[in-house]
C-alpha cells in the first residue's frame, strides 16, 4: 500500500468526523477519519461527477431510503 499524504477540509476545524483525500498512483484516495483503514480509490472524473451530481440533488432520493 502506498503512503498517502492525507488532507482534510479547512471547514472541518478540529472535528474528528471528516473525510480525508489524497492523491494516489491510480487516482484519488478517500477515507473517513473514523475508519482510516477503509480507503476508497476513484478517478478525478468520477469524483467530479459524484460531487456535481450531489450538489445538483440527484442523490437526494437516497436520504429518504432506509437501510435494512
Secondary structure, DSSP 8 states (H G I E B T S, - for coil): ------EE-GGGTT-SS-EEEEEETTEEEEEETTEEEEEEEE-HHHHHHHHHHHHTTTTHHHHT----
